[in-house]
Amino acid sequence: MAGSGSERAAVELCKGINGLDKVVLRGPRGSSAEVYLYGGHVTSWRNDHGEELLFVSTKEIFKPPKAIRGGIPICFPQFGSNGSLEQHGFARNKFWSIDTDPPPFPTTSKSFIDLILKPSEEDMQKWPHSYEFRLRVALGNGGDLMLTSRVRNTNADGKPFTFAFAYHTYFSVSDISEVRVEGLETLDYLDNLENKERFTEQGDALTFESEVDKVYLGAPTKIAILDHEKKRTFVLRKDGLPDAVVWNPWDKKAKTMTDFGDDEYMHMLCVEAAAAEKPITLKPGEEWKGRLELSAVPSSYCSGQLDPQKVLQSS
Ligand SMILES: O=P(O)(O)OC[C@H]1O[C@@H](O)[C@H](O)[C@@H](O)[C@@H]1O
């Protein structure tokens, strides 16, 4: 059928909030995603019905160099305050470029964008390493969101470098008190609220009734986040990222955050695929790849249609 004039492009470069450059990705059945060149930051992922699946704070003013509060911040080359750089490193505070000449990297997605971040002379003062960080954001034909990061050490001085990494994903949930996370039970975790002490998770699914800030170690490839009220399960698949960080600021901390509404903690949960505990070391010429794949599947517990264990075990 000849394309109708109103057909929207699968990939569109346009101006977002405050005139910041952003790329809109559109799937064949109505799904979409948006990524700002500022921060290489995904700020929207909508399903085929146009429902927004990621959380971005209503207090966010999109004013560089502050990082955008919500979506999927890229934490690189540092996670948290473990190091001498600013919290979570600098990748989320930098302007990325569209990679106009990407190395071959096959994909089945018809809607994707390749971004690249390389250090400026000034950046080298802060983190004295030369690297190429390629980020591909892709919308699967079924509406899945796929992020692939490739970091290559391009040091000419023969020096290796070490970095930590996280896709700091803010999931939109209807009510945090009705959310469960499956796949992290029985794991060890470092509790950022208890001086990063190591504990073992008891019980089965994670539920939430207070501030949580935990780095789960050696987390499985698949993690399920169940939103009971919405009858929706987010399935997070990760590769190259051994840890999973779970964070919700809850009420007290929310009130101290100027870019976060006092009651917004009820409608978000961060589950972050990360390499946090054991940073990654690359020799010159070596490249690391870290993948995140997000899907949202209907889950209706009452009819027992979706057993999270089945989701976690399915291919
Ligand atoms: O406010 P930021 O820098 O985006 O960090 C938010 C949170 O990010 C989480 O990943 C950390 O574990 C928390 O300790 C931190 O508070």
The ligand as an SDF file (V2000), in Angstrom:
LIG
                    3D

 16 16  0  0  0  0  0  0  0  0999 V2000
   20.2970   11.8790   42.1910 O   0  0  0  0  0  0  0  0  0  0  0  0
   21.1300   10.9600   41.3510 P   0  0  0  0  0  0  0  0  0  0  0  0
   22.5580   11.3730   41.2320 O   0  0  0  0  0  0  0  0  0  0  0  0
   20.4900   10.7230   39.9940 O   0  0  0  0  0  0  0  0  0  0  0  0
   21.1470    9.5330   42.1010 O   0  0  0  0  0  0  0  0  0  0  0  0
   19.9020    8.9700   42.4560 C   0  0  0  0  0  0  0  0  0  0  0  0
   20.1460    7.6140   43.1170 C   0  0  0  0  0  0  0  0  0  0  0  0
   20.7160    6.7420   42.1360 O   0  0  0  0  0  0  0  0  0  0  0  0
   20.7770    5.4070   42.6540 C   0  0  0  0  0  0  0  0  0  0  0  0
   21.2440    4.5550   41.6390 O   0  0  0  0  0  0  0  0  0  0  0  0
   21.7590    5.3520   43.8150 C   0  0  0  0  0  0  0  0  0  0  0  0
   21.8740    4.0230   44.2830 O   0  0  0  0  0  0  0  0  0  0  0  0
   21.2640    6.2930   44.9030 C   0  0  0  0  0  0  0  0  0  0  0  0
   22.1890    6.2980   45.9630 O   0  0  0  0  0  0  0  0  0  0  0  0
   21.0750    7.6930   44.3240 C   0  0  0  0  0  0  0  0  0  0  0  0
   20.5120    8.5610   45.3080 O   0  0  0  0  0  0  0  0  0  0  0  0
  1  2  2  0
  2  3  1  0
  2  4  1  0
  2  5  1  0
  5  6  1  0
  6  7  1  0
  7  8  1  0
  7 15  1  0
  8  9  1  0
  9 10  1  0
  9 11  1  0
 11 12  1  0
 11 13  1  0
 13 14  1  0
 13 15  1  0
 15 16  1  0
M  END
$$$$
